Amino acid sequence: MNRTHILLSAAALLFASGAMPVLADDIVLGGSAPMSGAQAEFGQSQIDGAQLYFDQLNEKGGIKGNKVVFRPLDDRADPRQGTLVAQQFCDDSAVIGVIGHMNSGVTMPALDIYSECGMPQVVPATNPELMRMGFKTVVRPVANDFVQGALPAKYVTEKLGLKNAVLVHDKTVFGQGISGVFKDNFEAGGGKVSGTYGTNPEDVDFSALIASIKLENPDVVYMGAGMPQLALFLKQMREQGLKAQFIGPDIGFTVDFITQVGAASAEGALMTFQLPPYDSSAELKDFSDRHQARFGRAPGPYASLGFANAQVMAAAVEKAESLDRAGVLAQLHGVTVNTLLGPVAFDENGENTTAPMYLYVVKDGKFELIKQ
Amino acid sequence: MFDYFLQQLIFALAIGAIYGLIALGYTMVYGVMRLINFAHGEFFMLGPYIYTFLFSGLVGLGGLAPVLDSAIAIVASFVIVGLLGVAIERFAYRPLRAYGRLAPMLSALGMSIVLQSAVRVTVGPQPVHFPAIVPSTPIDALGGMVTTVQLGILIAAVLLMVGLTLFVNGTRLGIWIRAASESWTTSSLLGIRVNRAVSLVFFIGPGLGAMAGIMYASYYGIMQPTMGSVIGLKAFTAAILGGIGSIPGAMLGGFLLGAIEVFGTAFLPILSFGYIGTEYRDVFAFAVLILVLLFKPAGLLGETVSEETTVAKKDY
């Protein structure tokens, strides 16, 4: 093999791996979410959504004539991997903003690292604590779990007139936290919580627990847990003939929930989610079509959130006086932008002042939006 | 209150039967080889995956009546997982026999990781819906309620357990197994091919594990690559509770652990007037285990191993 061959194959390798060199005046933005593992469907959809927006931006000439390069990294929903990713973004001085991470448990330890290197961060995770830890480098366009626990509590007490609830949670920060929020709001709405039960995050057999819940004869069961536990619990609940209204959080908003429970048993279950369905407005329909055209598949559960987060980040970069971390950070909190999911403006904690939350009901084997 | 008790008893029997079937695999291997087969939970996990693969294959090929399809798939899963068990023993444990107890045990831990990762990579890590083999219809029974699936699990598990007991106590092959577990050296001196007994144990144990896996997946409606880890640990606990090495002990231990868990969940909050919640179930279950072992270190039906046999067992 002579020298030309080596050079040619090296060039071919470079093209094959898609390793495009970053030009000096490109704007590099990082993104991180689980792109492999059990939650890959959710994580990848966020990355795709953000990518779609940056593509669109580049077609129109980028930001101030600079091309935007989006660099997604996989955090595998693992806090240890998340901190490594955060360090990697911090060490690369070209990266001037990060959208991530998807999981609250991954975001929490990474916050410290991002704040240390002055990295502007748009957070998609929903734990209320994240924005109350005193970090000045973060904003969150999406609604937090205070909103997520409050909405169904208000709905069942006011609209359905149900007053007797039982809470089940999986003893995790998320599960216990959100069922606590539900409880406060349910009691404020005149309801009574007749029991709170803890389970293990990996439990699959809830039959004994359900039999004892039946003795309380509740008309609402709120469950703060993950998947497949939400599905298993509802399935076993219906098998034992417990007819109470079932309510679950965003993790259950997936087709798997309905297939695992069975369409007949899932009928009527309520689920909260931060995003509206893709057919609910002209903009979202258009988004959905463009997603289909760009990736060859319909948008995943969090795609529109990824798109909106990218809009927020791009707006801050647009306003920045200098194209570096400090310049973007100075604009991040004050940014107001009309995103795909509605107007976004931040309060002193970095929370969106008007973050919406949506309630869905399972009807004929599909999630259907409940109009407020 | 009696209705409530009866209802919980049904749940305890269903989950206890599954624990018992898995515990049998641990106890038989330990009985013959003094090896804790940490890969056993993965045979349990492989059962439903192989069943689904075969069943959908049969249906895809045109298939026979659905009942016949699933019967063939069940029997074939038993055989395939059993043969896999035999192969693993032959290639991953047997060459290490001469190097003490620790080496085969570590090899078993490695096998567990290999099998779990293989399924995770090929099929994917997410939980998959497993359609019930028998449609789940509730039947009223004496004020309690039992589903056809629970009934099916209980009947199938008891049949398998009775079958195993008859096999071990009444056949020539069973005599090999009992002889090998009594004394390895003496049986080989008397002309029993001990390695055949070992292979036999490694066929039956994983096969029963696979059956338990199919029952479990069909009961809860899902399967996932990690499903063998937690339940494997629980079945191992059940085997120790009943006395590891003892076949009736494993069955008893399984039902007992099921009962402790279910009644712990059901009655702890009532008996403690709400002070101790259901989240203490595992604390309660394992406290019972420690108590049993304090008073009966060999487990409920385990035999106290004398110094002499311990020495003999070390020689293999």
Chai-1 contact restraints between the chains, C-beta under 6 A:
chainA,res_idxA,chainB,res_idxB,connection_type,confidence,min_distance_angstrom,max_distance_angstrom,comment,restraint_id
A,G37,B,P125,contact,1.0,0.0,6.0,A-B,restraint_1
A,A38,B,P125,contact,1.0,0.0,6.0,A-B,restraint_2
A,A38,B,Q126,contact,1.0,0.0,6.0,A-B,restraint_3
A,Y197,B,T278,contact,1.0,0.0,6.0,A-B,restraint_4
A,G198,B,G277,contact,1.0,0.0,6.0,A-B,restraint_5
A,G198,B,E279,contact,1.0,0.0,6.0,A-B,restraint_6
A,E202,B,V230,contact,1.0,0.0,6.0,A-B,restraint_7
A,V204,B,Y220,contact,1.0,0.0,6.0,A-B,restraint_8
A,D205,B,I15,contact,1.0,0.0,6.0,A-B,restraint_9
A,S207,B,F11,contact,1.0,0.0,6.0,A-B,restraint_10
A,A208,B,Q8,contact,1.0,0.0,6.0,A-B,restraint_11
A,A208,B,F11,contact,1.0,0.0,6.0,A-B,restraint_12
A,A208,B,V262,contact,1.0,0.0,6.0,A-B,restraint_13
A,A208,B,T265,contact,1.0,0.0,6.0,A-B,restraint_14
A,A208,B,A266,contact,1.0,0.0,6.0,A-B,restraint_15
A,L209,B,T265,contact,1.0,0.0,6.0,A-B,restraint_16
A,L209,B,T278,contact,1.0,0.0,6.0,A-B,restraint_17
A,A211,B,Q7,contact,1.0,0.0,6.0,A-B,restraint_18
A,A211,B,Q8,contact,1.0,0.0,6.0,A-B,restraint_19
A,S212,B,A266,contact,1.0,0.0,6.0,A-B,restraint_20
A,P228,B,P127,contact,1.0,0.0,6.0,A-B,restraint_21
A,P228,B,I222,contact,1.0,0.0,6.0,A-B,restraint_22
A,L232,B,Y220,contact,1.0,0.0,6.0,A-B,restraint_23
A,K235,B,G221,contact,1.0,0.0,6.0,A-B,restraint_24
A,T259,B,H129,contact,1.0,0.0,6.0,A-B,restraint_25
A,Q260,B,H129,contact,1.0,0.0,6.0,A-B,restraint_26
A,Q260,B,G221,contact,1.0,0.0,6.0,A-B,restraint_27
A,Q260,B,I222,contact,1.0,0.0,6.0,A-B,restraint_28
